[in-house]
Amino acid sequence: MRVLPIVLFVVASGLFISLIWIYFQLFTGEDVEFEAYANNISSSLPSTSTQFYPNMRYPDRVIFYTISANCGEKQRADFIEATRILERKTLLEFEPLPLGKDAPFIEVSCAAGDDSALESTGYYVAGEGGPTKIVNTTRYAVILGGRISLFREEHCNKPQVALHELLHALGFDHKSDKKSIMFPITNCNQVLDNDIVAEINRLYSQPSAPDLYIEKIEANKTGPFLNFKIVVGNSGLKDVQNSTLEVRWNGQTLGEFSLEDIPLGTKRFLEVSNFRIPRDALELEFFVLADQKEITTRNNKIRIRRKETSA
């Protein structure tokens, strides 16, 4: 009968020691602060631009348009010829907007507007044009809609006014060069500038795609428990329908977190507490993945290390 108390004592001692070990494993440990990370992708934008804002473009090279019933045959023909001029010289293509298609497009109208709201320079105004909706994704100013009004007849034998206003709808501003098609006062001798052609080709050489990036990370851990805050954005040209964040250490994935959809020009904030990782994980990788091909993945992976403390 004396054997039973001894067995119970041994079992109880083992359980006590196990509980002590579990306590120290789970609830004690060194407090570790990781280096904070912050990214400024706007520093990659061009320092000069002939556009209203740097890197203005539509999401795709194929740009749709509609022409209002209030446009006459001459105005229709002028606009279409203006699109063909750009098609011959650039990567762009222009197509009528298919019925029921949900896509950015340029609306062409020929009704007279309020001249005072168009050009405040006192110049003769034959039309107006420009983007109507812009989303700033930091890397691009994405145009999601444009409008052109051609409310006076063209006096040249080529579509000077239509081309001028079409370039406004593509995001290009006026120029001070009187020989340029983008000079505020239109005449028949003005030409399409080579630098505008080059700028269009530069902008649209990039296929339409999303571009995820990690903007900010703050992280710390106590023992095996990691706490972090992260901001992930989409600086590209298309929405991301499904995205995932992976936390990695020493070549292995410690955990995955859904970021869901990230529309262009928006950001997702994620905060995670008490996520268990190995105690000796003092250098971590955060990696964001989209469900489709991106412009680049250079900004998708960030490595953070333990913050060095001064003695």
Residue frames as qw, qx, qy, qz and C-alpha x, y, z in Angstrom:
[[0.000, 0.884, 0.468, 0.000, 0.00, 0.00, 0.00],
 [0.327, -0.740, 0.087, 0.581, 2.99, 2.30, 0.55],
 [0.460, 0.058, 0.565, 0.682, 3.81, 2.04, -3.16],
 [0.178, 0.751, 0.574, 0.273, 0.70, 3.97, -4.25],
 [0.179, -0.943, -0.106, 0.259, 1.55, 7.22, -2.38],
 [0.460, -0.461, 0.437, 0.621, 5.05, 7.08, -3.80],
 [0.381, 0.337, 0.671, 0.540, 3.69, 6.68, -7.33],
 [0.040, 0.892, 0.442, 0.083, 1.24, 9.52, -6.82],
 [0.342, -0.816, 0.095, 0.456, 4.04, 11.72, -5.47],
 [0.460, -0.179, 0.568, 0.659, 6.24, 10.96, -8.48],
 [0.262, 0.581, 0.650, 0.415, 3.37, 11.65, -10.90],
 [0.112, -0.944, -0.292, 0.105, 2.43, 14.88, -9.14],
 [0.420, -0.647, 0.266, 0.578, 6.06, 16.00, -9.12],
 [0.430, 0.097, 0.637, 0.632, 6.34, 15.28, -12.83],
 [0.128, 0.783, 0.552, 0.258, 3.19, 17.23, -13.56],
 [0.267, -0.904, -0.098, 0.319, 4.43, 20.15, -11.46],
 [0.446, -0.416, 0.442, 0.658, 7.77, 20.20, -13.22],
 [0.345, 0.385, 0.676, 0.525, 6.00, 20.01, -16.60],
 [0.002, -0.905, -0.422, -0.043, 3.75, 22.92, -15.69],
 [0.354, -0.779, 0.138, 0.499, 6.76, 24.96, -14.59],
 [0.443, -0.114, 0.595, 0.660, 8.49, 24.16, -17.90],
 [0.220, 0.635, 0.639, 0.374, 5.39, 25.10, -19.91],
 [0.155, -0.930, -0.251, 0.221, 5.03, 28.34, -17.96],
 [0.363, -0.634, 0.319, 0.603, 8.60, 29.38, -18.66],
 [0.398, 0.131, 0.691, 0.589, 8.26, 28.39, -22.31],
 [0.113, 0.683, 0.628, 0.357, 5.04, 30.28, -22.88],
 [0.203, -0.925, -0.302, -0.111, 4.93, 33.18, -20.49],
 [0.436, -0.786, 0.195, 0.393, 8.50, 34.23, -19.84],
 [0.745, 0.297, 0.293, 0.521, 11.27, 35.30, -22.10],
 [0.341, -0.283, 0.094, 0.891, 13.30, 38.20, -23.33],
 [0.337, 0.829, 0.308, -0.323, 11.53, 41.27, -24.71],
 [0.502, -0.038, 0.492, 0.710, 12.78, 41.91, -28.26],
 [0.317, 0.792, 0.143, -0.502, 12.14, 45.04, -30.32],
 [0.685, 0.273, 0.482, 0.473, 12.61, 44.75, -34.08],
 [0.171, -0.228, 0.227, 0.931, 13.84, 47.52, -36.36],
 [0.445, 0.652, 0.409, -0.459, 10.94, 49.52, -37.76],
 [0.393, 0.098, 0.630, 0.662, 10.54, 49.70, -41.55],
 [0.316, 0.753, 0.291, -0.498, 9.09, 52.51, -43.68],
 [0.510, 0.175, 0.595, 0.596, 9.02, 52.81, -47.49],
 [0.214, 0.715, 0.093, -0.659, 8.62, 55.93, -49.64],
 [0.611, 0.249, 0.640, 0.394, 7.92, 54.78, -53.20],
 [0.291, 0.922, 0.243, -0.075, 6.99, 58.28, -54.39],
 [0.301, -0.746, 0.383, 0.455, 10.71, 59.06, -54.53],
 [0.511, -0.002, 0.724, 0.464, 10.85, 57.09, -57.80],
 [0.404, 0.799, 0.436, -0.090, 8.52, 59.50, -59.65],
 [0.549, 0.447, 0.169, 0.686, 9.94, 61.69, -62.46],
 [0.291, -0.444, -0.253, 0.809, 11.19, 65.06, -61.26],
 [0.221, 0.364, -0.172, -0.888, 9.78, 66.81, -64.35],
 [0.354, 0.358, 0.860, 0.085, 6.76, 66.01, -66.49],
 [0.109, -0.059, -0.383, -0.915, 4.72, 67.47, -69.35],
 [0.359, -0.468, -0.769, -0.247, 1.58, 66.15, -67.66],
 [0.423, -0.732, -0.072, -0.529, -0.73, 67.60, -65.02],
 [0.679, -0.591, 0.415, -0.132, 0.81, 65.10, -62.58],
 [0.066, 0.524, -0.828, -0.188, 3.77, 62.73, -63.10],
 [0.026, -0.049, 0.996, 0.070, 3.00, 59.27, -64.52],
 [0.581, 0.296, 0.319, -0.688, -0.60, 59.89, -65.60],
 [0.229, 0.167, -0.831, -0.479, -2.02, 57.05, -67.67],
 [0.816, -0.091, -0.089, -0.564, -5.07, 54.87, -68.20],
 [0.748, -0.349, 0.553, -0.115, -4.87, 51.33, -66.80],
 [0.784, 0.163, 0.554, 0.229, -4.55, 49.69, -70.24],
 [0.228, -0.237, 0.484, 0.811, -2.99, 50.54, -73.60],
 [0.035, -0.443, -0.733, -0.515, -6.39, 50.03, -75.22],
 [0.068, 0.249, 0.379, -0.889, -8.44, 53.11, -74.37],
 [0.136, 0.551, 0.804, 0.180, -12.17, 53.09, -75.01],
 [0.052, 0.137, 0.019, -0.989, -14.30, 56.04, -76.03],
 [0.250, 0.635, 0.728, -0.061, -17.90, 57.08, -76.68],
 [0.096, 0.060, 0.263, 0.958, -19.03, 59.82, -79.07],
 [0.260, 0.435, 0.557, -0.658, -22.20, 61.72, -78.22],
 [0.390, 0.582, 0.679, 0.220, -25.11, 61.97, -80.64],
 [0.072, 0.945, 0.157, -0.277, -24.71, 65.77, -80.54],
 [0.330, -0.519, 0.517, 0.596, -21.47, 65.48, -82.56],
 [0.653, 0.638, -0.076, -0.401, -21.65, 66.05, -86.29],
 [0.952, 0.255, 0.053, 0.161, -19.95, 63.89, -88.88],
 [0.428, 0.740, -0.303, 0.420, -16.99, 66.26, -89.18],
 [0.366, -0.690, 0.472, -0.408, -16.41, 66.28, -85.43],
 [0.944, -0.148, 0.278, -0.099, -16.66, 62.49, -85.28],
 [0.839, 0.468, -0.062, 0.272, -14.21, 62.13, -88.13],
 [0.138, 0.807, -0.386, 0.425, -11.80, 64.62, -86.51],
 [0.620, -0.564, 0.466, -0.283, -11.74, 62.73, -83.23],
 [0.970, 0.056, 0.233, 0.037, -11.24, 59.34, -84.91],
 [0.655, 0.647, -0.177, 0.348, -8.42, 60.76, -87.05],
 [0.169, -0.790, 0.446, -0.386, -6.79, 62.17, -83.88],
 [0.830, -0.343, 0.420, -0.135, -6.84, 58.69, -82.33],
 [0.916, 0.349, 0.089, 0.178, -5.30, 57.23, -85.49],
 [0.297, 0.823, -0.342, 0.343, -2.47, 59.78, -85.38],
 [0.431, -0.636, 0.560, -0.310, -1.61, 58.61, -81.87],
 [0.945, -0.020, 0.316, -0.080, -1.99, 54.96, -82.84],
 [0.768, 0.589, -0.115, 0.224, 0.52, 55.41, -85.66],
 [0.245, 0.733, -0.418, 0.478, 3.09, 57.09, -83.40],
 [0.321, -0.482, 0.626, -0.523, 2.58, 55.41, -80.01],
 [0.072, 0.028, -0.992, 0.096, 1.70, 52.14, -78.30],
 [0.393, 0.223, 0.501, -0.738, -1.89, 53.26, -77.74],
 [0.061, -0.267, -0.835, -0.476, -5.01, 51.80, -79.29],
 [0.336, 0.125, 0.288, -0.888, -8.46, 53.39, -79.26],
 [0.128, -0.242, -0.912, -0.305, -11.72, 51.50, -79.55],
 [0.479, -0.408, -0.170, -0.758, -15.43, 52.33, -79.15],
 [0.296, -0.218, 0.756, -0.541, -16.72, 51.24, -75.75],
 [0.297, -0.164, -0.892, -0.300, -18.63, 47.96, -76.18],
 [0.560, -0.464, -0.170, -0.665, -22.19, 47.99, -74.88],
 [0.854, -0.471, -0.143, -0.166, -22.29, 46.92, -71.24],
 [0.760, 0.163, -0.357, 0.518, -18.53, 46.91, -70.76],
 [0.459, -0.884, -0.057, 0.063, -17.30, 48.31, -67.45],
 [0.740, 0.032, 0.055, 0.669, -14.00, 50.02, -68.26],
 [0.160, -0.652, -0.019, 0.741, -12.43, 53.49, -68.14],
 [0.483, 0.519, 0.539, 0.456, -13.31, 55.51, -71.24],
 [0.118, -0.203, 0.059, 0.970, -13.14, 58.97, -72.81],
 [0.273, 0.699, 0.638, -0.174, -16.49, 60.65, -73.35],
 [0.224, 0.014, 0.354, 0.908, -16.58, 62.84, -76.47],
 [0.156, 0.751, 0.582, -0.270, -19.25, 65.53, -76.58],
 [0.336, 0.274, 0.334, 0.837, -19.84, 68.40, -78.95],
 [0.177, -0.865, -0.456, -0.113, -22.21, 70.57, -76.95],
 [0.198, 0.671, -0.194, 0.688, -21.07, 74.10, -76.16],
 [0.609, -0.432, -0.537, 0.393, -19.88, 74.46, -72.59],
 [0.242, -0.961, -0.096, 0.094, -19.11, 77.32, -70.26],
 [0.637, 0.594, -0.202, 0.447, -15.99, 78.90, -71.73],
 [0.186, -0.812, 0.334, -0.442, -15.16, 80.67, -68.48],
 [0.819, -0.432, 0.348, -0.146, -14.67, 77.30, -66.77],
 [0.937, 0.283, 0.063, 0.193, -12.30, 76.03, -69.45],
 [0.641, 0.207, -0.048, 0.738, -9.46, 78.41, -70.21],
 [0.258, -0.881, -0.277, 0.284, -8.93, 81.46, -68.02],
 [0.530, -0.252, 0.258, 0.768, -6.27, 82.93, -70.31],
 [0.285, 0.703, 0.049, -0.650, -8.52, 84.89, -72.68],
 [0.083, -0.261, 0.789, 0.550, -7.54, 82.70, -75.64],
 [0.672, 0.151, -0.314, -0.653, -9.90, 81.52, -78.33],
 [0.429, -0.169, 0.854, -0.240, -11.28, 78.21, -77.11],
 [0.556, 0.191, -0.564, -0.580, -12.37, 75.56, -79.59],
 [0.817, -0.183, -0.527, -0.146, -12.77, 72.70, -77.13],
 [0.378, -0.648, 0.532, -0.392, -11.86, 71.30, -73.78],
 [0.874, 0.053, -0.481, -0.047, -10.56, 68.04, -72.47],
 [0.055, -0.569, 0.670, -0.473, -9.10, 66.34, -69.47],
 [0.337, -0.095, -0.921, 0.167, -9.31, 63.47, -67.02],
 [0.513, -0.520, -0.163, -0.663, -12.54, 63.31, -64.99],
 [0.845, -0.505, 0.083, -0.152, -11.44, 60.71, -62.43],
 [0.461, 0.587, -0.600, 0.288, -7.91, 60.09, -61.18],
 [0.862, -0.504, -0.056, -0.007, -6.68, 57.65, -58.54],
 [0.115, 0.798, -0.554, 0.206, -3.30, 58.40, -57.01],
 [0.972, -0.151, -0.179, 0.037, -1.54, 55.08, -56.43],
 [0.496, -0.758, 0.289, 0.309, 1.72, 56.88, -55.53],
 [0.525, -0.165, 0.619, 0.560, 3.58, 55.26, -58.42],
 [0.125, 0.326, 0.635, 0.689, 0.94, 56.33, -60.98],
 [0.351, 0.294, 0.273, -0.846, -1.86, 58.83, -61.33],
 [0.200, 0.193, 0.922, 0.271, -4.29, 56.35, -62.87],
 [0.355, 0.128, -0.135, -0.916, -6.95, 57.90, -65.12],
 [0.249, 0.239, 0.928, -0.137, -10.28, 56.12, -64.79],
 [0.320, 0.749, 0.580, 0.005, -12.26, 58.45, -67.04],
 [0.260, -0.217, 0.208, 0.918, -11.81, 61.37, -69.43],
 [0.338, 0.764, 0.512, -0.200, -13.94, 63.90, -71.27],
 [0.287, -0.065, 0.385, 0.874, -13.54, 65.89, -74.46],
 [0.319, 0.761, 0.454, -0.336, -15.82, 68.65, -75.73],
 [0.332, 0.027, 0.487, 0.808, -15.47, 69.79, -79.37],
 [0.171, 0.729, 0.574, -0.332, -17.85, 72.70, -79.59],
 [0.262, 0.794, -0.153, -0.527, -16.42, 74.64, -82.53],
 [0.880, 0.469, 0.066, 0.022, -15.63, 73.53, -86.07],
 [0.688, -0.324, 0.338, 0.554, -12.06, 72.66, -87.00],
 [0.337, 0.886, -0.061, -0.314, -10.51, 75.27, -89.35],
 [0.104, -0.602, 0.733, 0.299, -7.46, 73.19, -90.34],
 [0.760, 0.278, -0.450, -0.378, -7.23, 70.33, -92.78],
 [0.554, 0.053, -0.793, 0.246, -6.07, 68.08, -89.94],
 [0.568, -0.670, -0.443, -0.182, -7.66, 67.50, -86.50],
 [0.298, 0.423, -0.435, 0.737, -5.60, 69.98, -84.49],
 [0.464, -0.445, 0.226, -0.732, -8.29, 70.73, -81.93],
 [0.935, -0.187, -0.157, -0.258, -9.32, 67.11, -81.45],
 [0.782, 0.188, -0.437, 0.403, -5.71, 66.00, -81.02],
 [0.049, 0.478, -0.392, 0.785, -5.03, 68.82, -78.55],
 [0.642, -0.378, 0.182, -0.642, -8.04, 67.88, -76.43],
 [0.952, -0.027, -0.301, -0.053, -7.34, 64.15, -76.68],
 [0.562, 0.297, -0.513, 0.577, -3.87, 64.77, -75.25],
 [0.299, -0.444, 0.341, -0.773, -5.49, 66.72, -72.40],
 [0.879, -0.223, -0.044, -0.419, -7.69, 63.67, -71.72],
 [0.884, 0.122, -0.376, 0.250, -4.49, 61.59, -71.60],
 [0.653, -0.652, -0.178, 0.343, -3.15, 63.89, -68.88],
 [0.575, 0.131, 0.103, 0.801, -0.94, 66.28, -70.86],
 [0.121, -0.786, -0.274, 0.540, -0.79, 69.95, -69.92],
 [0.417, 0.907, 0.051, 0.032, -0.28, 73.04, -72.07],
 [0.737, -0.125, 0.114, 0.654, 3.20, 73.95, -73.30],
 [0.051, -0.825, -0.010, 0.563, 4.82, 77.33, -73.89],
 [0.308, -0.195, 0.661, 0.656, 6.28, 76.31, -77.27],
 [0.487, 0.476, 0.048, -0.731, 4.16, 77.95, -80.00],
 [0.415, 0.344, -0.724, -0.431, 5.06, 75.15, -82.44],
 [0.055, -0.014, 0.970, -0.235, 3.63, 72.50, -80.10],
 [0.361, -0.393, -0.704, -0.469, 0.17, 70.99, -80.52],
 [0.471, -0.573, -0.613, 0.271, -0.23, 71.67, -76.78],
 [0.143, 0.039, -0.093, 0.985, 0.26, 75.43, -77.04],
 [0.206, 0.449, 0.644, -0.584, -2.93, 77.06, -75.65],
 [0.461, 0.620, -0.026, -0.634, -3.72, 78.84, -78.95],
 [0.734, 0.139, 0.640, 0.180, -4.29, 76.36, -81.76],
 [0.374, 0.689, -0.284, -0.551, -3.07, 76.93, -85.30],
 [0.925, 0.333, 0.000, -0.182, -2.70, 74.70, -88.35],
 [0.530, 0.649, -0.515, 0.181, 1.13, 74.52, -88.30],
 [0.455, -0.581, 0.583, -0.339, 1.55, 73.04, -84.85],
 [0.652, 0.249, -0.709, -0.098, 2.97, 69.52, -84.55],
 [0.886, -0.437, -0.116, -0.103, 2.82, 66.61, -82.13],
 [0.117, -0.825, 0.535, -0.138, 5.90, 66.90, -79.94],
 [0.668, 0.277, -0.686, 0.080, 8.46, 64.10, -79.92],
 [0.033, 0.251, -0.752, 0.608, 8.76, 64.31, -76.15],
 [0.672, -0.029, 0.266, -0.691, 5.02, 63.73, -75.77],
 [0.853, 0.235, -0.396, -0.246, 5.25, 60.68, -78.03],
 [0.448, 0.328, -0.749, 0.360, 8.22, 59.43, -76.00],
 [0.279, -0.217, 0.593, -0.723, 6.37, 60.03, -72.72],
 [0.827, 0.048, 0.013, -0.559, 3.31, 58.10, -73.90],
 [0.806, 0.274, -0.524, -0.026, 5.47, 55.18, -75.04],
 [0.185, 0.340, -0.746, 0.542, 7.38, 55.18, -71.75],
 [0.499, -0.153, 0.442, -0.730, 4.21, 55.17, -69.69],
 [0.870, 0.139, 0.081, -0.466, 2.40, 52.50, -71.68],
 [0.503, 0.437, -0.746, 0.003, 5.40, 50.23, -72.17],
 [0.148, -0.162, 0.847, -0.485, 4.45, 48.87, -68.75],
 [0.385, -0.290, -0.790, -0.378, 1.69, 46.24, -69.12],
 [0.508, -0.507, 0.050, -0.695, -1.31, 46.74, -66.87],
 [0.687, -0.141, -0.685, 0.196, -0.86, 44.92, -63.57],
 [0.532, -0.833, -0.101, -0.113, -1.10, 45.48, -59.82],
 [0.505, 0.459, -0.481, 0.550, 1.95, 46.31, -57.72],
 [0.689, -0.681, -0.248, -0.027, 1.86, 45.43, -54.04],
 [0.395, 0.497, -0.449, 0.628, 4.34, 46.97, -51.64],
 [0.587, -0.543, -0.502, 0.329, 4.98, 46.97, -47.92],
 [0.066, 0.838, 0.018, 0.542, 4.78, 50.52, -46.63],
 [0.212, -0.641, 0.476, -0.564, 5.41, 50.08, -42.92],
 [0.793, -0.200, -0.573, 0.045, 6.19, 47.41, -40.30],
 [0.233, -0.619, 0.509, -0.550, 6.46, 47.64, -36.53],
 [0.867, -0.112, -0.475, -0.099, 7.19, 44.45, -34.57],
 [0.165, -0.571, 0.669, -0.447, 8.23, 43.17, -31.17],
 [0.799, -0.138, -0.561, -0.166, 8.12, 39.87, -29.29],
 [0.433, -0.575, 0.546, -0.428, 8.21, 38.52, -25.77],
 [0.604, -0.162, 0.778, -0.058, 9.60, 35.03, -25.56],
 [0.324, 0.117, 0.833, 0.432, 7.94, 33.11, -28.40],
 [0.236, 0.744, 0.611, -0.134, 5.09, 35.56, -28.98],
 [0.302, 0.064, 0.320, 0.896, 5.29, 38.03, -31.87],
 [0.180, 0.793, 0.451, -0.368, 3.24, 41.22, -32.18],
 [0.328, -0.080, 0.407, 0.849, 3.31, 43.24, -35.38],
 [0.370, 0.756, 0.306, -0.445, 1.55, 45.95, -37.35],
 [0.406, -0.062, 0.609, 0.679, 1.92, 46.14, -41.13],
 [0.430, 0.685, 0.146, -0.570, 0.59, 48.38, -43.91],
 [0.462, 0.041, 0.734, 0.495, 0.41, 46.96, -47.45],
 [0.353, 0.645, 0.076, -0.673, -0.57, 49.08, -50.48],
 [0.668, 0.380, 0.568, 0.294, -1.24, 48.67, -54.20],
 [0.054, -0.690, 0.170, 0.702, 0.66, 51.22, -56.30],
 [0.340, 0.005, 0.782, 0.522, -0.09, 49.54, -59.63],
 [0.260, 0.105, -0.383, -0.880, -2.61, 49.79, -62.42],
 [0.608, -0.219, -0.624, -0.439, -5.09, 47.07, -61.49],
 [0.664, -0.500, 0.253, -0.495, -6.95, 45.83, -58.43],
 [0.185, 0.242, -0.942, 0.139, -5.73, 42.80, -56.50],
 [0.704, -0.300, -0.362, -0.532, -8.60, 40.40, -55.85],
 [0.901, -0.419, -0.113, -0.002, -6.83, 38.20, -53.32],
 [0.330, 0.690, -0.503, 0.403, -3.60, 38.78, -51.41],
 [0.878, -0.399, -0.246, 0.097, -1.69, 37.02, -48.64],
 [0.048, -0.832, 0.479, -0.275, 0.97, 37.97, -46.13],
 [0.922, -0.071, -0.339, 0.172, 3.55, 35.34, -45.15],
 [0.331, -0.841, 0.406, -0.137, 5.86, 35.58, -42.14],
 [0.910, 0.260, -0.288, 0.149, 9.07, 33.63, -42.72],
 [0.375, -0.798, 0.469, -0.062, 12.13, 32.68, -40.70],
 [0.383, -0.450, 0.793, 0.147, 15.18, 30.66, -41.61],
 [0.171, 0.178, -0.807, -0.536, 13.68, 29.58, -44.94],
 [0.095, -0.360, -0.928, -0.010, 10.39, 28.33, -43.52],
 [0.282, -0.477, -0.267, -0.789, 6.91, 29.89, -43.47],
 [0.055, -0.038, -0.762, 0.644, 5.77, 30.47, -39.90],
 [0.245, 0.545, 0.671, -0.439, 2.30, 31.72, -40.78],
 [0.112, 0.293, 0.560, 0.767, -0.02, 33.10, -43.46],
 [0.105, 0.527, 0.494, -0.684, -2.55, 35.93, -43.12],
 [0.325, 0.591, 0.627, 0.391, -5.21, 36.92, -45.66],
 [0.096, -0.315, -0.041, 0.943, -5.21, 40.55, -46.79],
 [0.455, 0.629, 0.598, -0.198, -8.17, 39.95, -49.12],
 [0.504, 0.683, 0.323, 0.418, -8.66, 42.42, -51.99],
 [0.327, -0.581, -0.005, 0.745, -6.53, 45.55, -52.36],
 [0.481, 0.807, 0.327, 0.099, -7.93, 47.90, -55.05],
 [0.573, 0.355, 0.012, 0.738, -5.45, 50.15, -56.86],
 [0.028, 0.588, -0.099, 0.802, -4.45, 53.17, -54.83],
 [0.682, -0.612, -0.030, -0.400, -5.63, 51.67, -51.52],
 [0.175, 0.459, -0.782, 0.383, -3.92, 50.15, -48.47],
 [0.803, -0.378, -0.426, -0.175, -4.59, 47.36, -46.01],
 [0.137, -0.618, 0.576, -0.517, -3.68, 47.54, -42.31],
 [0.850, -0.179, -0.490, -0.070, -3.10, 44.32, -40.36],
 [0.214, -0.629, 0.565, -0.489, -2.35, 43.98, -36.66],
 [0.845, -0.076, -0.527, -0.044, -1.45, 40.61, -35.16],
 [0.333, -0.670, 0.492, -0.446, -0.85, 39.85, -31.47],
 [0.630, -0.348, 0.655, -0.229, 0.62, 36.85, -29.65],
 [0.863, 0.416, -0.226, -0.176, 1.57, 34.93, -32.78],
 [0.763, -0.497, 0.396, 0.116, 3.83, 32.11, -31.64],
 [0.653, 0.670, -0.348, 0.065, 7.22, 31.78, -33.35],
 [0.846, -0.041, -0.339, 0.409, 10.54, 30.13, -32.39],
 [0.467, -0.827, -0.096, 0.298, 12.28, 31.85, -29.50],
 [0.525, -0.394, 0.338, 0.675, 15.48, 32.30, -31.45],
 [0.413, 0.625, 0.492, 0.444, 13.73, 33.93, -34.42],
 [0.270, -0.701, -0.105, 0.652, 15.45, 37.31, -34.27],
 [0.045, 0.350, -0.460, -0.815, 15.39, 38.05, -38.03],
 [0.500, 0.444, 0.708, -0.228, 12.06, 37.80, -39.86],
 [0.045, -0.009, 0.573, 0.819, 10.85, 38.17, -43.43],
 [0.436, 0.515, 0.499, -0.544, 7.46, 39.57, -44.37],
 [0.109, -0.074, 0.735, 0.665, 6.33, 38.68, -47.87],
 [0.529, 0.434, 0.339, -0.646, 3.11, 39.79, -49.63],
 [0.219, 0.019, 0.858, 0.463, 1.74, 37.79, -52.55],
 [0.518, 0.312, -0.005, -0.796, -0.95, 38.69, -55.09],
 [0.726, 0.200, 0.648, -0.113, -3.14, 36.22, -56.95],
 [0.675, 0.706, 0.186, 0.106, -1.87, 37.57, -60.28],
 [0.692, 0.166, 0.024, 0.702, 1.32, 38.76, -61.93],
 [0.211, -0.885, -0.175, 0.377, 2.59, 42.11, -60.65],
 [0.366, 0.910, -0.170, 0.093, 4.54, 44.97, -62.20],
 [0.383, 0.513, -0.664, 0.386, 7.42, 44.10, -59.88],
 [0.796, -0.489, -0.356, -0.013, 7.93, 42.11, -56.69],
 [0.469, 0.378, -0.400, 0.691, 10.89, 44.18, -55.48],
 [0.225, -0.409, 0.320, -0.824, 8.77, 45.80, -52.77],
 [0.794, -0.274, -0.367, -0.399, 7.00, 42.59, -51.72],
 [0.855, -0.229, -0.383, 0.266, 9.62, 41.24, -49.32],
 [0.071, -0.822, 0.306, -0.475, 11.04, 43.01, -46.30],
 [0.758, -0.108, -0.543, 0.344, 13.49, 41.64, -43.75],
 [0.292, -0.828, 0.160, -0.452, 13.60, 43.06, -40.25],
 [0.637, 0.125, -0.630, 0.426, 16.18, 42.33, -37.56],
 [0.553, -0.647, -0.421, 0.314, 16.41, 42.69, -33.86],
 [0.080, 0.934, -0.050, 0.344, 17.03, 46.31, -32.94],
 [0.645, 0.118, -0.437, 0.616, 20.48, 46.85, -31.49],
 [0.412, -0.884, -0.206, -0.078, 20.40, 48.46, -28.10],
 [0.295, 0.703, -0.410, 0.501, 23.15, 50.73, -26.86],
 [0.648, -0.174, -0.624, 0.400, 25.00, 49.56, -23.79]]
